[in-house]
Amino acid sequence: MSKSIFYHAGCPVCISAEHDIVNLIGEDNVKIVHLGEDRSQIKNAEIAGVQSVPALLTSNGNVLHINFGASMADVKG
């Protein structure tokens, strides 16, 4: 994996964190995945170890959970 992946669900906490992540690591270094709009990515996020959003999956496979916005159970609805 060459880019980090930022998973979020569109809530205000997630949107704020998205802006901060893009500002910190650069738009070219992160793929943004809005799980509310692309529900097919929920399984990939869970497999990677994402337990809540917003979360950043780093390029080396570590998951950084950033400020609690919603659990994956909430995202799956």
ZADO-1210 file (C-alpha; in nm, 4 decimals, padded with zeros to 6 digits):
<atoms>
<atom x="00.0000" y="00.0000" z="00.0000" code="MET" pos="1"/>
<atom x="00.1570" y="00.3296" z="-00.1037" code="SER" pos="2"/>
<atom x="-00.0942" y="00.5778" z="00.0376" code="LYS" pos="3"/>
<atom x="-00.2498" y="00.6029" z="00.3780" code="SER" pos="4"/>
<atom x="-00.6291" y="00.5652" z="00.3851" code="ILE" pos="5"/>
<atom x="-00.8481" y="00.7950" z="00.5933" code="PHE" pos="6"/>
<atom x="-01.1830" y="00.6348" z="00.6766" code="TYR" pos="7"/>
<atom x="-01.4728" y="00.8469" z="00.7979" code="HIS" pos="8"/>
<atom x="-01.8518" y="00.8619" z="00.8053" code="ALA" pos="9"/>
<atom x="-01.9182" y="01.2272" z="00.7275" code="GLY" pos="10"/>
<atom x="-01.9948" y="01.3524" z="01.0786" code="CYS" pos="11"/>
<atom x="-01.8560" y="01.6904" z="01.1896" code="PRO" pos="12"/>
<atom x="-01.5779" y="01.5211" z="01.3927" code="VAL" pos="13"/>
<atom x="-01.4792" y="01.3186" z="01.0843" code="CYS" pos="14"/>
<atom x="-01.4836" y="01.6162" z="00.8474" code="ILE" pos="15"/>
<atom x="-01.2676" y="01.8207" z="01.0838" code="SER" pos="16"/>
<atom x="-01.0200" y="01.5331" z="01.1177" code="ALA" pos="17"/>
<atom x="-01.0166" y="01.4874" z="00.7380" code="GLU" pos="18"/>
<atom x="-00.9099" y="01.8489" z="00.6880" code="HIS" pos="19"/>
<atom x="-00.6385" y="01.8144" z="00.9521" code="ASP" pos="20"/>
<atom x="-00.5040" y="01.4897" z="00.8036" code="ILE" pos="21"/>
<atom x="-00.4920" y="01.6353" z="00.4511" code="VAL" pos="22"/>
<atom x="-00.3132" y="01.9445" z="00.5851" code="ASN" pos="23"/>
<atom x="-00.0645" y="01.7323" z="00.7806" code="LEU" pos="24"/>
<atom x="00.0319" y="01.4655" z="00.5286" code="ILE" pos="25"/>
<atom x="-00.0831" y="01.6133" z="00.1988" code="GLY" pos="26"/>
<atom x="-00.3670" y="01.5309" z="-00.0363" code="GLU" pos="27"/>
<atom x="-00.1382" y="01.3222" z="-00.2607" code="ASP" pos="28"/>
<atom x="-00.0429" y="01.0943" z="00.0303" code="ASN" pos="29"/>
<atom x="-00.3876" y="00.9955" z="00.1530" code="VAL" pos="30"/>
<atom x="-00.6961" y="00.8358" z="00.0029" code="LYS" pos="31"/>
<atom x="-01.0203" y="00.9582" z="00.1613" code="ILE" pos="32"/>
<atom x="-01.2934" y="00.6961" z="00.2050" code="VAL" pos="33"/>
<atom x="-01.6356" y="00.8184" z="00.3192" code="HIS" pos="34"/>
<atom x="-01.7981" y="00.4982" z="00.4474" code="LEU" pos="35"/>
<atom x="-02.1437" y="00.6542" z="00.4418" code="GLY" pos="36"/>
<atom x="-02.1135" y="00.7125" z="00.0682" code="GLU" pos="37"/>
<atom x="-01.9100" y="00.4011" z="-00.0200" code="ASP" pos="38"/>
<atom x="-02.0483" y="00.1283" z="00.2023" code="ARG" pos="39"/>
<atom x="-01.8626" y="-00.1372" z="00.0009" code="SER" pos="40"/>
<atom x="-01.5445" y="-00.0242" z="00.1804" code="GLN" pos="41"/>
<atom x="-01.6744" y="-00.1054" z="00.5302" code="ILE" pos="42"/>
<atom x="-01.5507" y="-00.4653" z="00.5138" code="LYS" pos="43"/>
<atom x="-01.2031" y="-00.3521" z="00.3984" code="ASN" pos="44"/>
<atom x="-01.1869" y="-00.1058" z="00.6872" code="ALA" pos="45"/>
<atom x="-01.2839" y="-00.3737" z="00.9376" code="GLU" pos="46"/>
<atom x="-01.0324" y="-00.6217" z="00.7951" code="ILE" pos="47"/>
<atom x="-00.7626" y="-00.3557" z="00.8311" code="ALA" pos="48"/>
<atom x="-00.8544" y="-00.3172" z="01.2001" code="GLY" pos="49"/>
<atom x="-01.0667" y="-00.0023" z="01.1963" code="VAL" pos="50"/>
<atom x="-01.2938" y="-00.0102" z="01.5018" code="GLN" pos="51"/>
<atom x="-01.4264" y="00.3443" z="01.4887" code="SER" pos="52"/>
<atom x="-01.4136" y="00.6468" z="01.2628" code="VAL" pos="53"/>
<atom x="-01.2413" y="00.8718" z="01.1933" code="PRO" pos="54"/>
<atom x="-00.9377" y="00.6479" z="01.1511" code="ALA" pos="55"/>
<atom x="-00.6201" y="00.6574" z="00.9467" code="LEU" pos="56"/>
<atom x="-00.4769" y="00.3376" z="00.8037" code="LEU" pos="57"/>
<atom x="-00.1093" y="00.4203" z="00.7576" code="THR" pos="58"/>
<atom x="00.0919" y="00.3096" z="00.4579" code="SER" pos="59"/>
<atom x="00.2613" y="00.0431" z="00.6725" code="ASN" pos="60"/>
<atom x="-00.0709" y="-00.1023" z="00.7935" code="GLY" pos="61"/>
<atom x="-00.1152" y="00.0585" z="01.1354" code="ASN" pos="62"/>
<atom x="-00.4579" y="00.1939" z="01.2260" code="VAL" pos="63"/>
<atom x="-00.4668" y="00.5260" z="01.4079" code="LEU" pos="64"/>
<atom x="-00.8060" y="00.5935" z="01.5640" code="HIS" pos="65"/>
<atom x="-00.8582" y="00.9688" z="01.5766" code="ILE" pos="66"/>
<atom x="-01.1044" y="01.1303" z="01.8165" code="ASN" pos="67"/>
<atom x="-01.4122" y="00.9106" z="01.8521" code="PHE" pos="68"/>
<atom x="-01.6844" y="00.9945" z="01.6002" code="GLY" pos="69"/>
<atom x="-01.8727" y="00.6667" z="01.5517" code="ALA" pos="70"/>
<atom x="-01.8178" y="00.2958" z="01.6043" code="SER" pos="71"/>
<atom x="-01.8143" y="00.0656" z="01.3032" code="MET" pos="72"/>
<atom x="-02.1428" y="-00.0821" z="01.4346" code="ALA" pos="73"/>
<atom x="-02.2958" y="00.2639" z="01.4085" code="ASP" pos="74"/>
<atom x="-02.1548" y="00.3085" z="01.0573" code="VAL" pos="75"/>
<atom x="-02.3000" y="-00.0246" z="00.9437" code="LYS" pos="76"/>
<atom x="-02.6341" y="00.0819" z="01.0890" code="GLY" pos="77"/>
</atoms>
